[in-house]
Amino acid sequence: MWATEQSVETSAAPEEIWRLWADVAGWPDWNGDIERIELIGPFAAGSRIVMTPIGEEPIELRVAEAVGPERFVDEAELGEIVVRTLHRVERLEHGGGRVTYRMEITGPAADTLGPQVGPEISGDFPQTLAALVARAEA
């Protein structure tokens, strides 16, 4: 397995972060790597998201879990690996929250492909989290 995790704190309430996550059509407003995106079904477990990164082929994600306003998990099956991304927001005692993105790559080729593709996919986590939090705080 290959894994990475990035967190950031925000003054925004978890409900505001959840509102932005649940508005899948609005993701390009705070995730600069998305050219097109479509949610097929409700923002709930079992639905699909077809995301086209800029200059790349579409990727189909399955919403594996959606528990508002706390977390959602998406999964992409890419041949011999499964890329699973946990998006979580924890309420902080002083108000606001801590937003965490955790990516795990599993499957028969995870030890080989994880270190190659993992950093490529998750490399924008700091920028994406910063933009998400800025949008939520606005």
N, C-alpha and C positions, 0 to 999 in steps of 0.2 A: 504494500500500500504506500502511496505517496500522499502527503497532506501539507497544507499550509493554512494559515489563519491570520486575519488582519482585523483589528478593532479600532473604533473611534468613539469618543464620547460626544454627546450632543445635549443641548438644552431643550431640544424638541421632545415632546411626549412620545412614547412608543406608538400611540394611536396615529400620530401624524406620519411616522415612518411607515406604519402598516398601510395607511391610505395611499402613500406613494408606491409602495410595492404592489398593492392590489390594482392600481391603475396601470396595467401592463402597457397599454397603448402610449402612456406618458413616459415610459422608461427612457426613450431617446432624449428627453429634456434634461436628464441628469446623468445619463450614461452615454458619453460621446462616442463609444465604439459601435453603437447600434445604428444600422442603416434602415432596417425595417423590422417590425415585430408584430406578431398576431397571437392573441390568446384564443384558443379553441375550447369553449366551455367557460364555466365560471372560474374565478380564482379560487380553486379548491383542489384537493387531492384527486388525481385521475385525469385532470385536464391537461392539455398540451399547449406549449408555447413554441411557435416557430419564429426563431430569431435569426436575422441576417446581419452578421457583423460587417462593417464597412469593407467592401472589396472582397468578401468571401462568400462561400456557399451557405445557404440556410442550414441551421442546426435545429433539430427538434428536441425539445426538453419536455419531460413529463413532470408535472407537479406531483411529487411524492407525498408531500405533507403541507398543510396550510392551517395554522392555528393562530388566528388573529387575537390580539395584536402582537403576539410573541415571536413567531417564526414561520418561515416556509422553506421547503427543501425542493430543489429541482434536480433532475437526473438526466444525463445524456448517455445513451449507449453508443459507443464509438468503436465498433468492432470488438477487439479483445480487451477493451477497458470500459469502465463505467465512471463517468465524472459526476460526482454528487456534490452539490453546493448547498450548504446550510446558511440561511440568512436569518440572523437572530437579533432581537433587540430586548435588552434587559432594563427594567425600570431601576433607576438609581435612587438611593435614599434622599439625596438633596434635590431631586427633580431631574427631569430629562432621562436620558438613557445611554446605554452602551450598545452600539451596533457592531455586530461581528459577522464577517463572511468567513466561512471555513469550507475549503475544498478538499475532498478526498477522492483519490483515484484508485480504484480497485479493479480486479479482474486478472486473467492469466498473464497479461503483458504489463501490469501496473509497475513492476519494478524496473522494467526497461523503458516504457513509454512515459510513465509518470514524471520522471525528472526532465524529460524533453518537452512534453506538451503542458505539463502543469504550470510552470512559470510563464509560458506564453499565454495561457488562458487567464491566469490569476494576476498577471503583471500589472493590470490596471486597477486592482482592488483599492489601493490608496486613493487614487484619483476619483474612482466611482463612489467610494464611501464619503469622501470630502464633498463631492457634488450633491450626493443624496442628502447629507446633513445640512448643507447650505440651503438647499431647496426646502427642507423640512422646517428650518429655522426662520425662513423668510416670511 
